[in-house]
Each structure stands twice: as C-alpha cells, then as structure tokens.
C-alpha cells in the first residue's frame, strides 16, 4: 500500500511524516532508513531532509515478513513448567507475569521456546509499518528476571505504549534481595556498555549509553545480612539494575554473573522481580497499575529470612511510591 502527500510548508521529512501518518518516531525513522520514502520520485534515507513547499512525498507500507511458526508440540513441551500468568487482558493490551528462565525474544543462542512463541500460540502477531514482524512486545525483561510486562494486541496500542515508554509516563518498579544492606536510598547515574572482557556482561563504560537507576531500602532480613530493596529505572539498559548495584558493591542474591558470592549461589537464579507496572490505557486513557505476584521461591526465601508481615506492608504500591517520592 502506498500513500502520497503534498508538502504545504517547509519542514523536515521525519517531522512532516509524523504529522501525516499514524506511527511512532522510531517507526518513521525505520521507514525512511529502509528506503520506503521518496521525495519527488527519488528515494531518500535522510530522516532530517529539508522539504520545500509543493514537493510530493510517497510512502510505501511493506507487507510484514513473517517468521515461520515453530513446531507447536516443541513449544508446548519447552514451555512446560514456565507458566505465563495473565494478569489483565482486553482488546488492546495483555499484561503478563513472566516467569524467570524464559527468554522474551529469539536469538541464535536461544534453544528453548520464548515468550514470543507463547504469544504466537495465542495468535498475537502484529506487523510494523516498516515491515518487520513483531508480537506486541513494548518492553522486555532479561531471561532470568521475572515479573510484569505489557503486550500490545494491535498496532495503535503498540504505538501509544511505545510513546509512553519514551516519555517516561509508563514504567515499572522492581524488587530485589541483595547481599549487603544499602547505607541509604541512592541514585546511580553511570553509563553502561558491553563489557570488553566478557561479552555476556555489561559494565560501566565512559563511552556507554546513559543509565540512571534509583534504589530504595525496604526491609532488613532477620539476621541483618540481606535486604529487600525496590528499584526504579529512568533508562532501559541491558542488565541495568544488576550493573548499577555491582558498582556500589551490592549484588542480587544468586547473580553469579555480576559477582555474587556465597553459600546461596546454589539457588541457580537471581532474586530480581518486576513487581509493579503503571501506564495509561492506549484507548480509554485510564491510568492503570498492575502487580505481578512474587515467584514462589523468592516468596519462600522472604518468609524464611524476613518478617513477612512487614515485607508485605513495605511492598504495597502506596509505600513504594512514597519511598521514591521522598528522595527522587
């Protein structure tokens, strides 16, 4: 499908398209860079091209390139024991509690079924205006991190939620159990890039991407060796919480990749959970908030080592919001 437009006043190409087609800034950028936009019949890949009055703009909207569906039996067997809990669902959004040890997207190194495969089984498969297949994934979680995610069920919802992610009106609060209590609530603002000595890790790099995290003290363990904390991200870098905690000599229990050491390394996972999600509904504009219940093993650890009644009081949504409001 093609669309044609006439420029009525001078403007940048990307800004002109933003005014004339229903798409996010990133989608428009991809359309231009992939050669789907022409000016006066000549293809251009310059997003900031200066347009003149009466020029003709042609936009080609390609068909999505669909990836083949994996064998359904393999997917079901691979997902066995990795229960994806549906917290909320309507015509526009699907809010999930992702289990740990489940990868969101496929990659050459991923051998098991992914969350995307689970979505395909539910027939949630959206196409972008620039031709890629997508599955409503607006934001992601690391394989080892459990917790709340929102999935868009149509393109309009995806664009609206992506905008919220960019302008910070949508976000999440995380819970983590660390091996040494924080001295105080703290904000860490240090750039993150790929670790040059270990490609599996990220680390603080001067030429890395800006990264900012806030950490709030919630509850000490009975022996005062461990602490339950909450985290809020202002940016979305890979392994951000884990890297920033490591820079202040704090480690999430079980996070051997980021230098956790001790008897608890036998738990074979790290205790990090995306607990609370807030967003504006893409159709109704209603302010919404969702909580993903703690994984059983993480909850059991808290019950065994903390005053669990106090924990439940501390992780109430109102209290977490209040804690961050007090120092951010």
N, C-alpha and C positions, 0 to 999 in steps of 0.2 A: 504494500500500500504506500502510495506517495502523496505528499501534500505540498502545495505551492503557496508562497506568501509574497506579498509586495511590501518593500520597506517604505514606510511613510515618513520616517525621520531618521537621522543618523543615529547609529547605535553600535555596540559590539555584537558580534554574531551570537555568542552564548547568551547574552542578556536579551537579545531580540527573540531567540527561540524560547527562553524561559517565559516570555510574555505571551507566546503564541501556541505552545504545546504543553500538555499536562504531563510534566516529567520533572524529576529531581535534577539538581545541578550536576550531580555525578553522571546521571543517565544522558544528559545533554552533552556533556563532555565526551562520553564514550561514543555517542553518535557521530560527533564531529571527527574525533581522532580515528575512527574506523572507516572514514570516507563515505558516510551516508548522507552528507550535506553538500549541496552545490550552490554556488553563487553565480548567477547569470550563466548557468550551464557548465561552470567549471568547478570540479571537485576541490574542496579545501579541507585541511586538517587543522587550521588555526582557530582555536576557540576564541581568541581575542581579536579576530579580524574586524576592522572598522568598516561598517556598512554605510552606503550612501543612499539617499532618497531615490526611490523607483527601481532599486535593484530587485531582482527576482531570486527568491530562496526556495530551493527544492529539498525536501527531506524524505528519504527513503526509510520506511519502517520494515526491517527484515523479519522474516519468519524465525521463530526460535529454533536453535539447533538442539534437538532433544537427545539426551544421553540414553542409551538403552537401559531398560529396567533389569536389575539383577534377578536371578532366579528366586522366585518367591519363597520356596522352601528353604533355600540357603539363608535368606534374610530373616525369616522367622526363627530358624534354628540359631543363627548368630545373635539375635536379639533376646533369646531366652535368658531369663534372669535379669535383664536390663529393662525394667518396667518404666515406661514413659507415662507419667501421670498427667492427665488433662485437668488443669485447674479451672479453666474457663474456656468457653467456645461460643462464638456466634458466627454470623455470616462474613464478618470481616477479619476477626483475629482468633488465634488459638494460643492460649497461654499454657505452658508446659512446665513440669518439674523434671528436668533432665537428670537421669542417674549418672553417677561418676562412672568412668571407664567406658563411656560412649562418645565416639568422635562425632562431631557435627557434620563436617564435610568430607568427601572422599579426597584422597591423596595417593600417590604411588606407593607410599609406605603403609597404607591402611589396608589390612586384610579382612577385617570384620565388616559387618553391615554398620551403617551410620544412621544418624538421626534423619538425614536426607532420605535414606532408603525407607525408613519408617514413614516419612511423610508421603513418599511415592505410593506406598501401600494404601494410604488414606486418600490418594488421588489429589494431593495438594501439590500442584506444579504450575508455577507462574512463568510467563515469558517477559523479558525486559523489552523496552522499546529499541534496544541496541542489539537484540538477537540472542543473548545468552539465555540458557535455561536457568531458572532459579526456583527455589522452593519456599519462598516467603521468609527466608532467614534474614532477619533485620540486624541482629547482633548475635554473637556466638559465645560459647564457653569452651575453655580448654577441656580436653578429653577427661582429665582427672577431676575437674570441678563439677560439682552437682548444682542443681538449682533452677531458678525460674528463668524462662525465656519466652519471648513473644514471637509468634509466626504470623505473617500476613497471609490472608487467604485470597486476596485479589490485588491487582496492580495499584489501584487507588490507595488501598490501605498500606501497601508497602511504601509508596511514595510519601504518604503522610507520616508514617512512623520513622522513616529514614530522615525526614526533615527534623523531627523531634530529637532524634539521636544526635544530629549535627548541632542543633541549637540548645542542647542540654535540658530540654523540658521533659525528656524521658531518661530514666536511669535506674540503677539498682544499688541496693545495699547488700553487702556480703558479711557473712560471719566466718570467723576463723579461730582455731585454737592454736596458740603459739607456745613456744618452749621457754620463754622468759618474759615476764610481765613488762609492759611498756612503763617507762618512767612517768610519762604524761601523754595526753592526747597529742597527736602530732600530724603535721602535713609534710609529706615528702614530695619535693618538686625537682626531679632529676631526669635527664633524657635517657631513653632506653634504645639500645640497638642490639643486633645479633652479636653474641659473644664470639670473638675471633678465634678463641681456643677450643670452643665446644659448640658446634652448630646446633646442638639440641637446646642450648640455653640462650637466654637474653641477659644483658648486663648493662650497667651504667656506661654510656659512651658519650663523649663530648659532642660527637657529630651525630648522635642518635636523635630520635623523634621526641619532642616534648612530652613529658609524662608527669602527671600530678595525682597524688593519692592522699586521702585523709584517713586516719586510724583513730578510733575511739575505744577507750578501755570500758569493758562491760562487767566482767566478773572474774575474780581470782579462784583458782582451784582450792580445795580444802588444805592441801599441803603448800599452797602459795608458789608452786613451781611453774604452773601453767596459767594461761589467761585466755578467756574468751573475749575477742575483740570484734568490732564492726569496722568495715571499710567502705569508703565511698570513692568512686573513680571520677575524675574530671576529664580523663582521656581514656582511650581504649586500646592500650598497647598489649601485645602478647606477653603473658606471664607478669603483668604489671604489678599486681599485689605481691606476688612472690619475690620479685626482684627488689621492690622498694623495701619490703620487710628485711630482706637479706642485707641491704645497705646499712640498716641500723642494728645489725647483729641480732635479728629476731627471725625465727624460722617457723613455718607452719608444721605442726606435728605430722611426721610421715613424709615430708617433702625432701627426699634424699637428693633430688636433682639440685636443689638450692640449699645444700649444706646442712640439712637437719641431721643430727647425730644423736644416738642414744638408744635405749632399750626398746623404744616404741617404733623403731624403724621397721619392725616386723609387721606392722599393720598394712603395709603394701599399698597405701594410698595416702593422700594428704587431706587434712580436715579443712577444706575451704568450700563454702556453700553460698551460692547466690540466693539470698533469703527473701528480699523484698523488691518488687518492681513497681514503678509508678509511670503512668503515661496518660495521654489524652486520647480517648477513643477516636479513631480516624473518621467515623461518620457522625456520631452523636455529640462529639466534643466534650463528653463527660470525663471528669477527672477520675481515674481509676487506680487502684492499688491492689497488688496481689502478693500473697506469701506462699512460699514453697516449703512445706514441712521438712524438717531436718531428716537426713538419711538415718536409718536405724542404727548403724554402727556409731555414727557421730553422736547421736542422741544417747546411746548406751554409755559412751565414754563420759559424757557430761553427767549423766545420772550417777555414775560410779565415782567420779572425782570432784564434782561440784555440788553445791546446794542447789538442787534442780529447781526448787520453787523460786529462788532468787533469779536463776537463769531465765526462767520463763517471764518473770517480771521485766528483766533487763532487755529482753529481745522483743518486747511489744513494739509495734510500729511507732506509737507515740513517743516512747522513750528513746528509740534510736534516732528519730528525727530531732528530738530535743537535745540529745547529746551532740549531734553535729552542729546544730544551730548555735550551740554555746561557744564554739571555737572556730567555725568557718567564717 
